[in-house]
Structure formats: structure tokens, C-alpha cells
Amino acid sequence: AGGVRWLNRLGESFSWVSRPVLISLRNTFRNMRRLSLTLLTLTIAGGIFIAVFNVQSSLISFIGNVSNLFIADLTIELERPYREEQLALLVEDVPGVVETEAWLSALGEVTLADEEELSLLLQAPPADSELVAPDITAGRFLQPGDENALVVAETILSVMPDIAVGDTLALAVNGGREQTWVIVGIYSFPARAADSVLAYVPYETIAFETNLVGRTTALKVVTER
């Protein structure tokens, strides 16, 4: 009632305000409990809308990040290495195949300060690969001419929080001798923590280190769209 009387006095002070507007305002404030409930409902609905919008944006970003790591339509994982040219010719004869890329993979081991070992899942694309485009958050991606260069997922920060571009790692590839590798880039990866880290390294270096020059352990395939 007090709110209604206040509106009546307001209407007397502002005579230029039309009567339908005054009646609408009076009805709005007539029942304060109903008004409070309406405002609460609108506030909750607005909060839910913003939350859903943020989740949608995060999901789109997540899908985009993952898709940029797997641009190829098909990946053929091989149980043993095959000659790159021979396999590429065989697959490219299949109708609908547009192009192929020969990759190598290996396992890297880094000994941490507490004597624990961190595994790096090494993926070695060709220097001119167009089938991987990670979201680089620091540094750069691999370039032609790189040798012992590493582009690591940001999940490495969960076990090595002080690591940065330009730092070096003593890395043993496939159980071999340790060598010094330089981190040239860090990229965004959907997972926040992991027992192993996905890293990209130059194809030529891994081929030499694993004695697999001219061979491949994975063939990326692009098909007609």
C-alpha cells in the first residue's frame, strides 16, 4: 500500500505522465512479493542463459582445438614401419583419396628432478605438413630446418610448471641415449593434466634417431569432401 501511495504522489508531481503508464507502474508495485518473485525468476533465467552460452563457447573452442590436431580424414596406424613412397602410392590409388602424409611416432622419456620419468608421445609430421595446426600459446610451431625442436602440449605445465619456450630437455627417444632438445613452442591442449604429454618433433630428426629414414609408422589420409 505504501508503494501505491508513493506512486500516487509521484503522479501528482509529474502530471505529464499518462494515466495508463501510472496504472501500469502502480500494478507493478502493488504486490511486492510477486514483484520480488518475478525479478528473482528473471535473474535466475539470465544466469542460466549466460552459463549455457559460456558452455557453448567452451565446447566450440574445445572441438576447434581438437580438430586442428587431426585435420586428416583418416589416420592409418601401422604395426611396423613401411616404406613411405610404397605405402603412399598404394593408398593414393584408392578412389576418393586426395593426398597422404607420412608421419613417424616415437616415445620420449624425460627424467624429472625427483627421479620420476615423464613420457612424451612424440608425433613427427613432415616439415611442410598442412594436416596439423595446433593453437600455439607461446613460441611457434615446427619449421623447415628445425632439428632437435619440441612443440609440447601445455599439459606439461602440470608437472613442470616453470617450463618455457627456449628451455631445454634431456630427452631419450625410444630408450636411446639422452639428447638435448629445445622447446620452441607450447600449444593449447584440451586435457589439463596427464601422465604423458603429446609433443611434435621434426620428421627428419626422428627418422634419423630411430633409423627409419624413408619409412613411416602412420599415414594421414585426406579424402574428397
N, C-alpha and C positions, 0 to 999 in steps of 0.2 A: 504494500500500500504506500509505503514511504517513497518507493521508486516512482510510482504512478503520480503522486502529488508533486514530486520533483519535476517530472516531465510536464505536468500541467503548468507549473510556474515557468518552466522553460518556454512553453508555447506562448505564454502571455508576454514574455520578454522578446521573443522572436516571432512577431505576428506575421512576418512574411513567409514563414514555413507553412506549407499547405496542410490542411486538416488530415487528409489521408496519410501523409507522412507521419504526423503526430500520433495518429491512431496506431500506425504500424509500430512505431517506437514504443508506445505505451503497452501494446500487446506483447512486444518482445520482452519487456522488463516486468510484466505483470506477475509472472511466476518465475522467481529466481532459481528455484530448484530445477525447473525444466530447462531454463537457460544454461545453468551450470552443466547439466547432463548433456545438452546439445554441444556445448563447447568442448566438453571432455571427449565426446564421441568424435568430433571433428579433429581434435588434436591427436587422438589415437590413430584415426584413419590416415591423417597426414604423416604420422611417424611410420606407419606400416608402408605407405606408398614410397617414402624415401628409402626405407630399408630394402624393399623389393627392388627399387631402381638401382641401389648400390650393389646388391647381389647380382643383378643382371649385368651391370657393367663389369663386375669382377669376373663373372662367368665368361663374358665375351673376351675379356683380356686373357683369361686362362686358356681358352680354346685357341686364341690367336698365338700365344706363346708356344703352345704345344705344336700347333700346325706348322709353325715356322721351323721347327726342328725335324719335321717329317713331311717335307714338301712332295717327295716322290709318291706316286700312287701305289707302289708295291716295293717291298724290300725282300730280296731273296737271300736268306741266311744260309751259308754253306757249312757243311760238317767239316770240310777240309778245304784248303786253298785250291783254286783253279786258275788256269791261265786267263788273264784279263781279256785279251783280244779274242780268244777262242769262245769264251762264255758270252761275251758281248755280241759277237756275230750270231751265235746260236739264238739268243733271246731276241735280238732285233729282227730276226726273220719271222717272228710271231706276228700275225696281223694285229694291228692296233697299237703296237709298241712304237713310240716316237723316238725315245732316246734312252740310254742307260749310262750309269756312272758306277765305276768300280771303286769300292771303299775297302779299307782294312780296319780291323779292330784288334785290340790288344788289352792286356791288363797291366796297369801300373801300380806299383806299391811305394808308398812314402812312409818312412819311419818318423813318428812324431816324437816330441820331446819326452813323453812319458813311456817311450819304447813301444807304444801301441802302433799298429800299422793301419794306414788309411788306403783304401783301394780306390783307384781311379779307373773308370771304364773308358778306355781311350777309343775314340772314333776318328778315323783318318780319311777325310774326304779329299778329292783332288784339289789342287790349288785354285782352280777356276770353277769350283762347284757352284751351281745355281740351285742346288736342292737342299740347302740349309741356310737359314738366315736368322740366327738367334738374336734376341733382344739384348744388345750389349749395354751394360750399365756402367762399365768402366773399361777404358782402353779400347781395343779394336779386335776384329776377327782375324783369322789367318790370312796371310797374303803370300803371293808367289815369292819364293826366295827364303821364306822362313825355314829354319831348321829345328832346333830344339825349342819350339814355341808351344805354349799351352794356353788354351782358352777354357777356363773352368767355370762350372756352374756355381752360382752364389751359395749353394748348399755347403760348399767348403767352409764358409764362414762359421758354420755351427761347430766345427772342430778346430778351425784355425781363424779365429775372429780378427786377427791383426794382419792377415794376408792382404796384399795389394798388388796392383799392376806394377811390374818391374821387379818383384821379388823372385827369388829362385827356389826351386825344389830339387832335392836329390831323389830322382825317380828311377826305379828299376823296372824295366819293361819285360814282361813275361818271365820274371825270375832271373833276368840277366844282371849285369853289373849296374851299379848306380851311376847315373849321369846327371849333369846339371841342366835343368830345364828352366826357361824363363816364362813367367806368366805375362802374357801380352794383353789378355782381356778377361773380363768376368761378365757372364751373361745371366739374365733372369731365368730362373727355373721354377716351375710350379711347386715342387716339393720344398719344404722348409728345412728338413733335416734328413739325413740318410747315412747308412753305413758305408756307402760308396758314392763317388762323385763322377758325374758324366763330364768328360773333357774332350775337346777337339785338338788334334795334333796334325802336323803336316804328313800327307800321304808318303812322300818320298823318304822322310826320316824314319817312319815306322817300317816301311818296306825294307829299308837298309838294315835297321836294327833286328828285324825278325827274319831276315834272309828271304823275303817274299817279293823281291823286285819283279814286276810284271805279273804278279798274281793278285788275287782278290779273295776275301772271305765273305763279302756281302755285295750284292749288285742292286743298285737303286734303279727302278724302272718307272719311266713316265709314259703314260698311255694317252690315246686320243681323248680329248674332252668332249 
